[in-house]
């Protein structure tokens, strides 16, 4: 695995480990929104909310644009697809193992009858 991808996976994994940040991603999946509109749904200070947004920005999951005093947030899904590709390697691994185990038990059942 190329080093920059490992760093991306680490940052994204850390970013999505918190339920507040996952909720922000979920909201932004429906389209860009003003930071203050997204923040009002969360029972925390705006400063606390902005800390979560910065973690998502560092992971490359969120883009912030400023127009005057207004900040707009938008989802950048590419880093999630990098993590998905990494996870799919292991899904194939476990699927193959589970298929072999299912075949084993099917043969055991046939032999016992």
N, C-alpha and C positions, 0 to 999 in steps of 0.2 A: 504494500500500500504506500502510495506517495505521501511524504511527510505532511504536506499542506492539507491533504484530505484527513489525515489522522487528527490534526489540530482542529479542523472544521467539525469532525464528529465529536471530539471532546467538548468544544464550545457549545454545540447544539445540544448534546446530551445534558450538559449542565444547565443550559437555559430552559429546556423543557421539563426539567426535574421538579419545578415548582408549579403548584396548581394555578397560582395567579398568572404566571406567564403562559401556561397552556390556555387559560381562559382568554387572555389577550389575543393569542394566536387564533383561537376559535372565532372571536369577534371580528378580527381583521380578515379572516377568510371570506367574510361576506362583503368585503370591500373596504377601501380606505375610510378613515374617520378622523375627526378632530381629536387630539389628545385629551382634551377636557371632557368630551362626550364619552370616550371610552373609560376614562378615570372615574367618572361619577358613579359607575356601577360597582366600584370596589370600596369596601369599608376601611379606607386608609387615607392618609394625607396625600396630597398631590406630590410632595417630595418623595414619599415612599413608593408611590406608583411610578414616578419617573426613574427610580433606581431599577425597577423591574424592566422598564422600557430600555434602559441603557444596556442591560444584560442581553436583551433580545437583539439590540442593535449590534453589539460586539459579536454576537453569534451570526450576524448577517441575516437574521430572520425578519427584521423590521427595518423599514426606511422611514426617516422622519424628514419632512420638508417644512420649511418655514416660509410663511408669507406674512410679512409684518409681524404682529404678535401672535399669529395663529400657527400652531403646529399641527400638521396632519401626519398620521401614521398609516403605513401601507405594509402589507405582508410581502415578504420576499421568500417564496417557497423553495428556491433552489437548494439551500443547505439541508432542508428536510429530505429532498430526493437523494442527496448524497448519503444520508443516514439510512434511508430506505434501501438503497442498493447494498449497503454494507450488511444490513439485517437480513436481506433476502438470501445472502450466501448461507446463513445459518438456518433459515427456513428450509432450504433445499436439503441441508444436512439432516435436520431432524425429521423431515418428511421421509427421506430415504430410510432412516433408522426405524421409524414407526411402521413403514410399509414392510420392512423385513421382519419386524416383530409380529405384525399381523399375519404374515405368511407362516411364520413359525407356529403360532398358536392354531392356525387353521390346519396345518399338517398334524399337530398333536391331537387335535380333535378327531381328524379322519382316522388316525392310527388307533385311537381308543375305542372306536365304534366297531 
